[in-house]
Amino acid sequence: MVINDNTAAQRFEATVDGALCVLEYRIRDKTLSLDHAGVPDVVAGRGIAAALTKHALDRARERGMIVIPNCAYVAAWIKRHPEYADLVRRTDDAFRVDQSVGASPDSDGV
């Protein structure tokens, strides 16, 4: 799967079987806020959201960035992969979003 960083749209993207899958983000200084993983139902369950998340976190590490996992899916993924926990900043009001909407830890994105 090819994952591209669409900086103009502020999202990582992968097209799978014609379906656009995304992980939306915002950057401020050296902080990467991961805000929403979106994988259409037609390609759900294939690990696409996980691949987008891992890609984003690997890029953050390479760039020396701090990550704010505002997306419930991303936060759950990081809990299952503690080798990425060192990237996470727990609080930053400038990037907080409503946590009541999001994916469960076992889903493949919203």
LINDAWO-V361116 format. One record per residue. N is the residue number from 1. OMEGA is omega in whole degrees, 0 to 359 (999 if undefined). Layout:
N_OMEGA + N_OMEGA
This chain:
1_178 + 2_178 + 3_180 + 4_174 + 5_178 + 6_185 + 7_179 + 8_179 + 9_183 + 10_177 + 11_169 + 12_186 + 13_170 + 14_175 + 15_183 + 16_182 + 17_178 + 18_181 + 19_178 + 20_178 + 21_187 + 22_166 + 23_184 + 24_182 + 25_169 + 26_177 + 27_170 + 28_184 + 29_181 + 30_180 + 31_178 + 32_176 + 33_178 + 34_196 + 35_185 + 36_172 + 37_180 + 38_178 + 39_180 + 40_181 + 41_183 + 42_179 + 43_181 + 44_176 + 45_181 + 46_180 + 47_183 + 48_178 + 49_177 + 50_180 + 51_177 + 52_180 + 53_180 + 54_179 + 55_180 + 56_181 + 57_176 + 58_177 + 59_178 + 60_179 + 61_180 + 62_184 + 63_179 + 64_183 + 65_171 + 66_183 + 67_171 + 68_183 + 69_179 + 70_178 + 71_181 + 72_178 + 73_181 + 74_180 + 75_179 + 76_179 + 77_180 + 78_177 + 79_179 + 80_181 + 81_187 + 82_177 + 83_177 + 84_185 + 85_181 + 86_179 + 87_193 + 88_168 + 89_186 + 90_183 + 91_174 + 92_186 + 93_181 + 94_183 + 95_184 + 96_175 + 97_180 + 98_180 + 99_183 + 100_180 + 101_178 + 102_184 + 103_173 + 104_182 + 105_183 + 106_181 + 107_183 + 108_180 + 109_183 + 110_999
